[in-house]
Amino acid sequence: MTRLTPMMQQFTEIKNEYPDAILFFRVGDFYETFYDDAVTASRELEIALTSRDGNKEDAVPLAGVPHHAVQNYIARLLEKGYKVAICDQVEEASQAKGLVKREVTRIITPGTIVEDNLLQKDRNNYLAAISKDRNENSFGLTFVDISTGEFQVFYFNEERAADKVFDKIYFLKPTEVIIDEFVEDDTCCKFHLQKQKELFLINKRKGFSDNNEPLFTLKKHFNDTILINSGITGNQPAIISAALALEYVKNMQKVSLGACPKICNKLWIGCKYMDYRLT
């Protein structure tokens, strides 16, 4: 097996941290993709597939796009349901001692877009998160549009609760859905997710190990008065779905939610509407 160059070793280490995303790796004036990402990018974006090593038998597949046009290519991948990780050079090549330092500065998914040129102007761009109680047939459902700040939370514990969750999803049409492990194991949810798998990107997330962690996550972004008045504090599935959505947005944006003034400046709990400011 050919020994990796320092840059390709750097790429491999970063790619291993984001296996479910197409990694756009900044090299000079281009964002380059390698290996399977290059094959996918070439096919979906209709760009040339070449290699770093000419015609060698173990040549590394390569497909690249100019940095000044990258937004257009990202938009096309998002429309097809892909997740894109942007890996930038975070120091000047002239100041680097050896290999230029690179790191992922943003992960862009269909449900976490904030750029105006990537958004559809005639509709919300919702990210949805679904949580199910471990022992009961009750669900929490959260919708967040980080481009507008809307944050809606619903709780379902009646007969046919799972069907009603997906009725709401079909109505609001999120571009991305996060589910926890108990949703994944539910027969009715499996049916709906399989039925609609072409309509949105599905991300599976492990639930919180500590029962208090979801509420603590919400308290970092919503003050106690808002949470108490909303009635959400007594509905654990609703709390978990809201916390899953918040944590996912924070991880994709690579910043704290408090650093994003648009995010979560409106809170809806069922039919209740509340407007608040981060404290």
Order of alpha helices (4+ residues) and beta strands (2+ residues): alpha-beta-beta-alpha-beta-beta-alpha-beta-beta-beta-beta-beta-alpha-beta-alpha-alpha-beta-alpha-alpha-alpha-beta-beta
